Amino acid sequence: MESFRTRFSAWTPFSNKSLNRQLFQERVALISHWFDLWTNKQRQEFLFTIFLRCTKSQLRFLHDQFSERMQVARVDFSTVLPRFISLHIFSFLNPKDLCVAAQVSWPWKFLTEQDCLWMPKCIRLGWFLPYTPTDHEYGAWKHHYIACVSSLDWLTPREAAALYGTLNEPKTEEEELQERQREKHLRKIMWEKIALRKKELFRARPPWVSGTGCSRLLKSQCQPRLSPPVRDRVGLHEALEKQLVLASLEALPKRRNVSGRYSYPLLSKKSWRGGLKNDDSPSCASPPHFILISSRIPAYEMVVDSVRTGVTSVVYEHSSLTLESLLYLIDKALDGQKAQSVGIFSNGDSREINLLQGYKIGIKNLLKPEVRDFWEKLGSCVAPEEEGGHVDLFVPLGASESGVEVLSQLSQLTGTLFTAPTGVATGSYQHVLSDWLGPPQGRTPPSIYFSESKLQTWASFTDFLEDTLKSVRKQLSPLFKELQKNVSGRMIGQFMFDTMGVTDTLNNQETAGALADGLTELSRENPESNALEDNPQDTESRLSKSDPNFGVLVQLERKLQMDSAAKRTRVAGELLQSERRYVQMLEVVRDVYVRPLKAALSSNRAILSAANIQIIFSDILQILSLNRQFLDNLRDRLQDWGPARRVGEIFMKFGSQLNTYTNFFNNYPVVLKTIEKCREARPAFRAFLKRHDKTIATNMLSLPELLLYPSRRFEEYIHLLYALRLHTPAEHVDRGDLTTAIDRIKTYKGYIDQMKQNINRKDQLSDIQKSIWGCPPLSEAHRYLIRVQDVAQLHSCEEETSFFLRLYEHTRDLSLFLFNDALLVCSRGTSHTPFERTSKSTYQFIASVALHRLLVEDIPDSKYIKNAFILQGPRYEWICATESEDDKFLWLSILQNTIKSTMQK
């Protein structure tokens, strides 16, 4: 009878499984019968009550059962996905495919005729609507595109020549004969000079030179070295010591004839391991495409990995090279060939190119001898313009008058076509994918050098990728320290692209769920902003500058004058949109952080004290108030916008109130320290930040990352003001105000950059001092690190023997830390961690030498020593050797340039 025990009822068995199962089936049948008799509303109420009582596992079971029964493959994605995602998918179709897709169904027709899809295609071809469509007008840009295409003249070259004529008039036989004779005469003169140069090199070669003798790359005027006693007898008078230092610099090896290197064998013909090219390629192959990538570019490793196969790429150190050593890298990578095109991917803005540290090349210093010599020799490495040769600068010089003037001067100086992007992309590097200044070509410069999909990914997430790669470099640098920089950069970039792969994201269900929830929330919060995000860069335009040597530039200048008003309107619109986005990010700080903290303080549940809230948020709230007023003024001015309207006066008023920003930047280090201190000391604040940081409301950013926006905004102001002034006629009343506003914003931007630079240099010096045992204090005003060179210290007991017969022994490893005012010499060791493969370098201080008292002497290559030189200070002397001749040349070049700069101060 135990099996018939009951619980909570007189007729329900407790432990009899067979009776339980029978009763359960009867009750299910009874409830199903009732369910069939109920109305639709009663069924819904019943299901709602049942689902409320279900657990998460039961609800997940229901979801899986329905997912298996639904035929997802037959669902129209445009009716399931949010509209902005569907529009993004359709944006990849060309106009013909869009018209075909419009015939599929009514939802597809509605989506494929949206203006946000057709407006970029019209603007890219220079077709602008003569009016502004109303809110209820549908498909205006599509109809405009079809009308413009239907009005085009489709003519063959013969028909076009018969109708419009040809640009080049046919020459007479006498003119052709004179031109051939002139070319023959010039060719004869060039061959005579080359033969004469070869004879001079053969005569100047020492008799002991053999195939492995003196280095052909570094030719030293070997002068007798001053021993310490002689130096002491001189008395070390400052003027004489300066002469000795300058004489030692003049005796260092010089690199000449960079541009003519392919005419005679100055350099070794072995392939250079820095260039990414195939050694087995035939000699008759087409000229290569060559790209220089600066290490100053954020997340440059991903740019390196975006380089196409067959393109020669070189990564160069921004802070530890000179123009001469940069030419050396280019020359050795090309290996005597002329490049079809040369690209330079470096930092810069719409006025100048930040090519190297200390070399911001703009219109003011373009004609300096060393700068001019660099560009002339670079132009000689490129194929002639008649053969399609060109130099591409990935800096938005086409977006300002001074930048266009730089391009024009470079083209005149070198006889080579220089191109640059014309777009201004606020807050990103999207300008490299905009229209480019210059004649239309078959392929745009980004597509010549890079995989555009990878480059687009890099340009969209530059700042976030750089923050991520800082930790990646720190972890992988011990493993890649023996590799060349562009090889390690390509490996790290490939690692990042693989990590960011879409398949990996989809395999992670939690990440996919979070992304889906985030997209849903964003579509609910701001449904109208999606169409704005799909718009093209409003400020992309084709700019030009009149140039007597280039007829194409004249045509572009005429076109610029015709539609400057429309482009000025687009730049003003971009200014308003970017300012609105900036103010919205500042309002996030107020709404997400300040208001909850103040509400908790007023309710006696304080998370932070009133003093800490004041320290952290008072300055940013004042900036919000200032920019809110600035945004209102811009909005009022652009509501009735016309060609005669002015914007410069609003910026001048804004520039007179920049003391608010000054207070913020002065207190910025204190704000960050206060946040970290409160995070550690107050668990409630730590929990508060954990709840609010990197959420959808903050655009997946933390509080310190949101506080970075004011420092980045001034660079965008400068870009937009230059673009606005470029499209403002010279006689316009607003031009003077724009020039004044640009000067004021530039001055303040320089103040911000100097503050950033001082903080970075101070942190760098602190890290170096901590890594060197026994190092004296390094923190001094205006001191910064230029280069670190690892060398081997050598010793020779045969002082009386000639350089070429001396024997040397390796005594220890050294590391030379070159600063702008001193040289730090340290011994280098290696420490290994048990059970780990990686090692760590350790440094011990030996001596420091002021650069104006440092003598440098080259040691020619011999049978017993290679890549050696001598560093001599007032008390010590070091005989050093680098691992390769490339390292020696680059080190001596930057050392020579730094010493000369120190002597001139």
Buried (B, 14 or more C-beta within 10 A) or exposed (E): EEEEEEEEEEEBBBEBEEBEEEBEEEEEEEEEEEEEEEEEEEEEEBEEEEEEEEEEEEEEEEEEEEEEEEEEEEEEEBEEBBBBBBBBEBBEBEBEEBBEBBEEEEEBEBBBBBBBBBBBBBBEEEBBBEEEBEEEEEBBBBBBBBEBEEEEEEEEEEEEEEEEEEEEEEEEEEEEEEEEEEEEEEEEEEEEEEEEBEEEBEEEEEEEEEEEBBBBBBBBEBEEBBEEEEBEEEEEEEEEBEEBBEEBBEBBBEBEEBBBBBBBEBBEEEBBEBBBBEEEEEEEEEBBBBBBBBBBBBBBBBBBBBBBEEBBBBBBBBBBBBBBBBBBBBBBBBBBBBBBBBBBBBBBBBBBBBBBBBBBBBBEEBEEEEBBBBBBBBBBBBBEBEEBBBBBBBBBBBBBBBBBBBBBBBBBBBBBBBBBBBBBBBBBBBBBBBBBBBBEBEEBBBBBBBBBEBBBBBBBBBBBBBEBBEEBBEEBEBEBEEEBBBBBBBBBBBBBBEEBEEEEEEEEEEEEEEEEEBBEEBBEEEEEBBBEEBBBBBBBBBBBBEBEEBEBBBEBBEBBEEBBBBBBBBBBBBBBBBBBBBBBBBEBBBEBBBEBBBEBBEEEEBBBEEEBBEBBBBBBBBBBEBBBEBBEBBEEBBEEBEEEBBBBBBBBEBBEEBEBBEBBBEBBEEBBEBBEEBBEEBEEBEEBBEEBBBBBEBBEBBBEBBBEBBBEBBBBBBBBBBBBBBBBEEEBEBBEBBBBBBEBBBEBBEBBEEBEEEEEBBEBBEEBBEEBEEBEEBEEEEBBBBBBBBBBBBEBEEEEEEBBEBEBEEEEBBBBBBBBBBBBBBBBBEEEEEEEEEEEBBBEBBEBBEBBBBBBBBBBBBEEBBBBBBBBBBEEEBBBBBEEBBBBBBBBBBBBBBBEEBEEE
